[in-house]
Amino acid sequence: MVTDNYADVTEEELWIQYKKNKDGKIRDYLIRKYAPLVKYVAGKVAIGKPGNIEYDDLVGFGVFGLMDAIEKFDPNKNVKFKTYAVTRIRGSIYDELRSIDWVPRSIRQKAKEVEHAIQKIESLTGRIATDEEIAAELNIEIREFYSVMTKISGTSLISLSDTWYSGNDSDKISILDTIESPNSLNPDISVEREAVKELVVNGINELPEKEKKVLVLYYYEDLTLKEIGEVLDVTESRVSQLHTKAIIRLRAKLAEIKEGIS
């Protein structure tokens, strides 16, 4: 629990004071107060992380994002700091993961191949591609396909953070922004944000039922993979696999839409 001389001061007043004089004590108080938010985001990113990356490493990466959020937050805009900070924290973690290049190139290539296979099948058939069809398109056995999905699970969240729409250099929207923290985006791009959000929601609604449930339970109901497994009566590794397929299928759907409007 955070105890400080600022405990009786409203957060609005704190932000006014900090933006006015950049008081280091206020900054440290805000960092301590929102430290649990860093742990929350790190826990979300931890899905599919490789063995050489520890949870504490993710938390450390996220702290830099929190500090950046505190410096850049504008209390005059109609955005809560908590939702604004989530994007900054998550971005900081992903930037660091990208910089150390923890996903092998071969795995990233496999993820792309699966995405392209899904896009091709569904554009030709007009319906959801089955696992068997995807495996056939990749020219591999179904068991190998499931093995591939397990291997590429660590790329799914990173791929969601890639920019999907960019109005200009400062206004960028990722798929994950629209799923997890739609209110954290710049209010000035609300029209574009809502358009992307609508595409994402429609894409999620078109997913196979179990994959859709995994996304809803994970991103909207805030359940862990283990808890989702209990709800769906499947193993945690199966949930991870369903999550990965849902993300790749969603990216394939949006890629097709993007090609159609570009």
Residue pairs with C-beta under 8 A, 6 or more apart in sequence:
2 29
2 32
2 33
4 29
4 32
6 14
6 26
6 29
11 81
12 75
14 26
14 29
14 30
15 73
15 75
15 81
16 75
17 23
17 26
18 26
18 27
18 30
18 70
19 75
27 67
27 70
30 70
31 63
31 66
31 67
31 70
34 66
34 81
34 82
34 85
35 63
35 66
37 66
37 82
37 85
37 86
37 89
38 59
38 62
38 63
38 65
38 66
38 89
39 59
39 62
41 62
41 65
41 86
41 89
41 90
41 93
42 55
42 58
42 59
42 61
42 62
42 93
43 55
44 90
44 157
44 180
45 58
45 90
45 93
45 94
45 97
45 157
46 55
46 58
47 153
47 156
47 157
47 225
47 240
47 243
48 153
48 154
48 155
48 156
48 157
48 240
48 244
49 55
49 58
49 154
50 102
50 103
50 154
52 102
53 97
53 102
58 93
61 92
61 93
61 95
61 96
61 97
62 89
62 90
62 92
62 93
64 92
64 96
65 85
65 88
65 89
65 90
65 91
65 92
65 93
66 85
66 88
66 89
66 92
68 88
68 92
69 81
69 84
69 85
69 88
69 89
70 85
72 88
73 81
73 84
73 85
75 81
77 186
77 187
78 187
79 183
79 184
79 187
80 183
83 181
83 183
83 184
84 184
85 184
86 180
86 181
86 184
87 177
87 181
87 184
87 185
90 161
90 176
91 161
94 157
94 158
94 161
97 158
98 158
102 154
103 154
103 155
103 158
107 151
107 152
107 154
107 155
108 155
110 148
110 151
110 152
111 152
111 155
111 156
111 159
111 248
113 138
114 134
114 138
114 148
114 149
114 152
114 248
115 248
115 251
115 252
115 255
116 252
117 129
117 134
117 137
117 138
118 129
118 134
118 248
118 249
118 252
119 252
119 253
119 255
119 256
120 137
121 129
121 133
121 134
121 137
122 128
122 129
122 252
122 253
122 256
123 256
128 206
128 207
128 208
128 249
129 137
129 249
131 142
131 145
131 146
132 142
134 145
135 141
135 142
135 144
135 145
138 145
138 148
140 148
146 241
149 241
149 244
149 245
150 237
150 240
150 241
150 244
152 244
152 248
153 240
153 241
153 243
153 244
156 243
156 244
156 247
156 248
157 176
157 247
159 247
159 248
159 251
160 174
160 175
160 176
160 179
160 247
160 251
161 174
161 176
162 174
162 175
163 172
163 173
163 174
164 173
164 174
164 175
164 196
164 254
164 258
165 172
165 173
165 192
165 196
166 172
166 173
167 189
167 192
170 186
171 186
171 188
171 189
171 192
173 185
173 189
173 192
173 193
173 196
175 196
175 200
175 250
175 251
175 254
177 184
177 185
177 193
178 193
178 196
178 197
178 200
179 200
179 204
179 215
179 219
180 219
182 193
182 197
185 193
186 193
199 254
199 257
200 250
200 254
203 250
203 253
203 254
203 257
204 212
204 215
204 216
204 246
204 250
205 212
206 253
207 215
207 246
207 249
207 250
208 249
210 232
210 242
211 242
211 243
211 245
211 246
211 249
212 246
213 228
213 231
213 232
214 228
214 232
214 239
214 242
214 243
214 246
215 243
215 246
215 250
217 223
217 227
217 228
217 231
218 225
218 228
218 243
223 231
225 236
225 239
225 240
225 243
226 236
228 239
229 235
229 236
229 238
229 239
232 239
234 242
